[in-house]
Amino acid sequence: MPASRSEKIRARLGHPIIDSDGHTVELTPVYLDYLKQAGGPDIVDRYVKATAARGTNRWHDMTEDERRRDWTRCPPWWARPTRTLDRATASLPRLLHERMGELGLDYAVLYPTEGMGGPPVFRDEELRRVSCRALNTFHADIYRDCADRMTPAAVIPFENPQEAVEEMEHAISVLGLKVIVFTHQRRPIPKGQGGAPEAAQYAYRLDTFGIDSEHDYDPVWAKCVELKAVPTSHAGSQGIGTRQSISNYAYNHIGHFAAANEAICKSLFMGGVTRRFPGIRLGFLECGVAWACVLYADLVGHWEKRGPKGIHNLDPANLDQEELLRLVGEYGSDRVKQRLDDIRRFFEGTDASAIGNYRKAHELRHPDNLDDWARCGIAEAEEIRDLFVPHFFFGCEADDPTVVWAFNARVNPFGARLNAMMSSDLGHWDVADMREVVPESYELLERGLLTEDDFRDFAFTNAARFYTEMNPDFFAGTVCEDAVAKGLSPKPDI
């Protein structure tokens, strides 16, 4: 076979290419064998029923009126590769291992398909814990012989810190896995649970583990540091908020990973996780990096305007009411001047009418703690860069042109370069041909949008830093071990 474009590109580079987010498409009958072994025949039946009962799977059997009545969002359909060799590659570790050179990849971190939905978020505790345990054991077993080129991520239930810690200890210490993946959790809103039972399922909020959580997740982050487990979020938001179309899957899919990961990243940052755990590194996958550039800039802008210093510029006590009323009297229209006495009472707070109460509600009331950033302990705006940039890494699919933004230090506040990582998403519908992932990424360099140094960071260095800063031995025994140990390989000769 002639060399693929990916092989040719890789041959010109002086550094490895690390895929931070490939996907395995599980052979379900084999996984169910592991599930049966872990929990018995009954657990398999419960798993199949629970999966089938999820609203997205019921959609196909519903009429249009039923979909509209329940507002059941259109689920993914035709979401697996149909190029036969690629479909087999996503399911067979030995085949993927054999094809890595053809694909232009040196190493890959692989995420489940079966485990991205039900197992970590099933409401049935036994089913949730057993299915995660079985899935992690299944993946550890089938990928063990290919560890020099790939590693599967362990699915961790984040229902509560105890569950998360226990499964993490088993996955890392017993199974030998190195990466964990989690998603947000739906929590019932107590007030909503008192209504009609069929409506209670809609009364929920999302727990993002930083601010407003009913649990303290610090033991989880501490356990990640202790076990050298690399934490990653592969959260999605289809069926949440504005992504609830009952007729259009593409509408629901566009932007949903970015929205979910933005919520978790913002929550962890404002919850002070990176302040309390300076060694923590967190990855956000299949979401691009443009949202992170916006979030980073917004954090800086909001802190400057509403941080512990800037917030006092908005204190209503600063308002010179007499000067304000003088200006109203001088520049107001005749109609405004006719209400000058009422306006005076409005600002003096002596108007007891609904209008007066309106001002009290909208201008004067405030929480006891004026500092929304207290958990971060930020004293200067530059600290946002130091608490954000080194700690967060972002998986970007090969055809994502907004990667360029991450490396644009002229635009990002304080000259920051965000940690974008090449992430193929191989095994899913958006990779029509696994051999074209590397060329799609490389086009950013060919078009002059990334420099050679930028591309090296995107395809290799950022990922190498992400994994080794949590676990210095992450690449021990892999084909990337020497290159990672050297830090930076020679620049490509193109």
N, C-alpha and C positions, 0 to 999 in steps of 0.2 A: 504494500500500500504506500502511495506517496505520502510524504509528511504533510500533516494538516497545517493550516495557518497558525494554529495555536502552538504547535511544535516549533515552527520556524521563528515565531516571536520569542518563545521561551529560550531558544538557542542563542538569540542575540543579546539576551539580558545577562547581567552579571549578578543576579540575585534570584532567589526562589520566588515563586508565586504561591501565596497562601490563600485558600478559599475559606472565608470565615463563616459561611452559611450555605452549605449544600444541604440537600434533603435526601433522606432515605424513604423510599416508599415500601412500607412493610408488606411482607407476604402474610396476609391476615391469618390464614389457617395455622401458620407456624407460631405467630404471636399468641393466638388463642390457646395453643398447646401450653405455652408458658403460663398463661393466665389460669388455665385449669390446674396446672401443677402448683401454682401459688395459692389458689383459693378454692379448688374443687370445681366439679361440674356446674354447681348452682351459680357460681360467680360468673361463668361464661354466659349463661342464660341472662343473668341480670345485666351483664355488660352489653349484650346484643340488644336487649330491650331498652336499656337506658340510652344507647346510641340512636336507636330508631325513633325513640320518643322525643328527641330534641327537635325543636320547632323547625330548624332548617331542613331536617330530613322529612318532615311531614309535608312540606310544601308541594312536592310533586303529586301527592295523592289528594290534594285539596282542589276544590273548585275556585274560580276567581272570586266568587262571593265569599267563600270561606276564608280565603287569604285576606280579603279586605276586612272581613269581620274581626279576625284575630290579629290582623296586621302582621302576618308572617312574612318575614323578609325573604327575598329570592336568594337561595343558597348557591354555593359554587356548583358549577356543572361543567363536564368535560375538562377537568382540572388536572389530568395526568398526561404525561407524554405519550404520544402515539407512534413515535419513531421507535420501533421494536427494540433495537439495540440500546437506546437510551433508557427505555422503560426497564429493561432487564438490569442495566447498569445501576439504576437507582435502588434496586432491590438486592443485588448480589455483590457483596463486598469484594470478593476475589476478582470479579469482572471490572469493577471500578478501579481496583488496585492495578490491574493489567492495563487499563486505558489511561491512567493518570498522565503518562507522557504524551499521549495523543491529544489529551485535553489541555496540555500546557500547564498543568497544576503539579505542584510538589507536595502539598499537604492540604488536607481539608478537615474542617470541623463540621460534622453532620448532625442535622436536627431531624426529629421524627416528623412524620405526617400524621400517623394514627394518634400520636400523643399531643398534638397541638390543640385539640378540642376537648373531648370529654374527660380523660383520666385525671388531669390535675384540678378539674373544677366540678366533678360530680358532687352532688349534694349528699349522696350516700357515703359516709365516711369509710366503711369497709371497702366498698367498691373503688373509691378514689385511691385509697392507699395500696390496695392489692394490685390494681391495674397499673399504677405507676411503678411499683416494685417489679411486676412481671415485665413491663416494657423495658425497664432499665436492664434487667437481667438478660432479656432477649438480645438487646443491642450489644451489651458487653460481650456476650458469647460469640455472636456472629462476626463482630469486628475485631476481636482480639488478635487474630492472626495477621491482620493488616495494619497493626498499630504504627508501623514505621511511616505510613503515609496518611493515616486518617484516625479520627477519634469521634465516637458518637457522644452527644450531650445527654445528660441525665435529666429526665423530667421530674421536677420537684413540686409537690403540692404545697401551696402557700396559704392554705386555709387558716392555719395558725402557726406560730413559730415552732412549737413542739413537733408538729408533723414535718415541717420543712427540715428541721435539724436532724430528725431521726432518719428520714430518707436520704438526706445529703450524706450523713455518716456512712450509711450502707453503700450508697453509690460510689463514694470516693474511697473509703477505707476498705471495703469488702470487694466491690466490683472493679475497682481500679480506674474508674472514669475520672475525667479531669475538668469537665465543663458542666455547669448546671443551667437549666432553662426554667423560667417561671413566667407567669402571666398574672394580671390583676385578678382580684376576686370580687365576685358579686356578693354584696351584703344586703339582707332585707332591711328596709326602712320600717322600724317598729310601728309607726302610725299606720302605714299602709297594710300591715298584716291583719288589722282589725276589720277590714272590709270583706267583700265577697271573696271566697277562696280562689275562684278562677281569675280574679283581678290581682291577687296578692303577688303573682309572679312578675308583675310589671312594676311593683313598688320596691325598687332596689337602688343601691348606689354602688360605685366602684371603689374598692379599697386599693390604694396605690402605695401603701406601706411606708409612706414618709409622714405626711401630715394627715390628721383627722382619722387615723387608723384606730380601731378598737383594741389592737394589740401592739405591743412594743416589739418591733422586728430587729432591734439591735442584736439580740442573740443570734439571729440568722447571719447578719453581716460579720459578726465576730467569728462565727463558725466558718464562714467562707475564708476569712484570713487565716484561721487556725489550720484548716484542712488544705489550704492553697487551692480551693475550688474557685474556678472562674465563673462569676455569675453573669448571666445574659437574660435579657427580656426579649421574648418573641411574641409580644402581646398584639392583639388585633382588636378592632372595634366595629366589625360588621354587625349590624343589628342594634347598634347603640347610637343614640343621638340622631344625626342627620343621615346616617347610613342604614336606612331601614326601608329601602324601596321594596315593594312586594312584587316587582316585575323585572328589575334590571340588576343583574349581578355585578356588571362592570361599574355601575353607579355606586354600589355598596363597597366595592373593592378599592376603588381609587382613593388613596390617601389614608386608608384605615389603619395600616401599620404605623404610619407616622403619627396619627392622632393619638393612638393608644400609648405609644412609647413616649411621646411628648408629655403626656399626663404623668407617667411613672417617673420619668427623668426629672421633671419639675418638682414633683412631690418629694423625691429623695433629696434633691438639692436643697429645697426650702425647708425640708425637715432636718437638715443639718447632718445627713449621713456622711457626706464627704469631709465634713469638719471633724466628726467624732472618729472616723475611720480613715485616716490619711493614706493607708495602704490599699484601700478598696479600689478596684477597677470594675466598671460595669459596662456591658455591651448591649446595644439596642439594634435589633436585627430586622432586615428586610424592610427598612423604613427610610433609607436614604439619609442625607445629612442636612438638607436645606432647612427642615424644621428646626434642627438643632442650632443652626446659625441664627435663625430668627429668635429662638428661645434665649440663646446666649445674649444677643443684643437687647432683647426685651428685659432680661434680668438686670442688665446694666442700667438701661433707661429707667426702669421702675425703681431701682434702688436709689438712683440719683434724685428722683422726684419724690419717692415715698419711703426712702430709707430712714434710719433713726435721726439723721440730720435734716434731710429734705422735707420730712413730713411736717415739721414745725412751721415751714413756710405756708402751710395750708391751714394753720390754726385760725379759726374764726375770730379769736381774740385779737388778731393782727389788724382786723378791719377797723379803719377809722370811720366810725359811723357818721360823725358830723361832717367830715369832708365828703363822704359819699353822698349824703343828703344835700350838701351844698351843690355838688356837681349835678345831681338830679334836678335841683331847682333851676340851675343855670342852663343845662343842656336838654332837659326833658321836653317832650312835646306838651301842648296844652292839655291833652288828655292825661299825660303822666302827672303834670303839675296839679291837676284837679284831685289826684289821689295822694298828694304829698304827705298828708297827715297819716293816712293808712300805711303808706310805705315806711314812715318813721316808726309807727307802732310795730310793723313787721320786723324791722331790724333791731329795735330795742327789746323785742321779746315780750311786749306788753299786750300783743294782740292775742286774745284767748279764742279766737274763732278757728275754724278749720284751716284757714290760710296761715295763721300763726303757727299752728301745730305742724303744718307742712314744712316750714323752715326748720323747726326743731328736729324733725325726723330726717331731713335731707342735708342739713348743714352742721348741726350742733352735736348730735349724738356720736359716740365713738366707743370702741372697746376699751377695756382697762389697759391692755397692752397696746401701745401705739406702734410697736416695731414688728412688722410682719417678718422680719429677717432675723429675729432674736435667736432662733435655733442655729443659724449659720454663723453667728458671731462676727459679722462683717463690719469692719470699721472704715475701710476705704474701698472704693469701687474696684480697684485693681485686684482685690482679694476674690472677687467673683471669677475672674480669669483663673486664679490659682486653685480655686475650689471646684471649678467646672472643667476646664480644658484637660488637665492631666488624668482625670478620673473617668471620663466618659468616652466610649468608642462607638462608632456608628457603621453598621453594615449597609453597604450600598450596592445595589445590583449593577451588573456590568453595563447596562445600557442607560444608566442614570447620568445625564449631562450636568446635573446640579452639583456633582462631586467637586467641580471646579471651585465652587463657593467656599468649601471647607479650607482650601489652600490659599485663599486670597487674603493675605494679612493686611492689605491696604483697606479692606472693607470691614473685616471683623474687629470689634473693639479691642484696643490694646495690642494690636498686631497679632492676634491669635490665629493659629492654624489648628483647626479641629481634626480629630482623629478619625478620618474616613478609612474604611477597610473594604477591599473588594470582596463581595459576597455573591456567589453565582446564582443561588436558588435553583441549582440543578435538581431535577426530579419533579419539578412542578411545571405548570402549563406555560409560564413565561420564558422558559428555556426550550426553544423549538429544536435546537441542535446543540448538544453539550460541547461540540468542538468549536463553537463560535463565541463562547463566553469570553475567553481571553482577548480575541480580536476586538470585540465590542468595547472592552475596557481600554484597550491599547489605542483605539481611535482618538481618545482624548489627548493623547500625546502626539499622535500623527497630525491632528488638526491644530496643534499649537496651544491647546487649552491648558495642558499640564506640561511642566518641564520634566526632564528625565528624573530629577530628584523627587518631584511630586509623585510621579508614577511609581517610583521605588517605594516611597512611603505608603502609597495607596495599596500596592500589590503585595508588599512584604513587611516593611519596617513597622508600620503602625500595628499590624496584627501580631508581629513578633513581640513588640513591646507589651501589647495588651495581655497576652498569655503569660509571658515570663515575669512581668511585674507582679502578678499574683502568684505565679509558680515558677521559680527560676529553673526548675527541671522539666518544664512542660515539654520541651522538644528533645529531651534525652532519649537516645535510641531511635530517633527519626531521621529521615533523609535531610532534614533542615538543621540538624544539631550543630554542625560546624559553622554554617553561614550565620546562624543566630548568635553563636558564641563570639563570632568576630564583630557582631554588631551591624556593620554596614559592609556589604560586598563591593567590589570595584564597580564603577559606573558602567552602564551598558555601552558597548561599542557599536553604534548604529550608523 
